Amino acid sequence: MSLILASGSPRRKELLAMICPEFSVITSEVDESAITAPTPAETALALATAKCKAVAKDHPEDVVIGCDTVVDCGGRIFGKPADRNAAVAMLRELSGKGHQVHTGVCVCKGDVCKSLVATSTVRFYPIEEAAIQAYVDTPEPYDKAGGYAIQGTAALFCEGIDGCYYNIMGLPVSRLARLLREFGI
């Protein structure tokens, strides 16, 4: 039995290594645009489950972890910005407000699957337009839900956090560790 992370995210790899230093990475070929759910939190869980099950079907003896993170601003999902204009629009919308970050996690071994959704609230100070423009000129916003990296320069925007910091990075470490214990890891 081995552990497989069904995600190519460098942040998730780094965070999973805090729990278990030995694992492999196999990304799924799930069409994320085809998956919807009634709420942003349920969408994160549906995406995580689809990714996990897509990899787990080919690895029934292994423990597979699927994850997905979405930013929820007033019930609207902010995924990864497609381009500079989308990143600017997201940061303008998040400026001076609170929003939720939902990470869905699904763990499967064979036919046994368990899942959870972790939610953290992030509050941003009002962000000056010049700061938004400077931030989107860096590579940081483009492969992250909501168009920001809390562990990066966007820390300057953050007024406060309620919930798990690591969840905002894309992996609720302590909750996942507890879930993995149920699978013998």
Salt bridges, closest charged atoms under 4 A:
GLU32 OE2 - LYS51 NZ 3.31
ASP58 OD2 - LYS57 NZ 3.41
ASP62 OD2 - HIS59 ND1 3.80
ASP68 OD1 - LYS51 NZ 2.54
ASP72 OD2 - HIS102 NE2 2.92
GLU93 OE2 - ARG76 NH1 3.82
GLU93 OE2 - LYS97 NZ 2.72
GLU129 OE2 - ARG92 NH2 2.61
ASP137 OD1 - ARG84 NH2 2.81
ASP143 OD2 - ARG11 NH2 3.66
ASP143 OD1 - LYS144 NZ 2.60
ASP162 OD2 - ARG123 NH1 2.94
GLU182 OE1 - LYS114 NZ 2.66
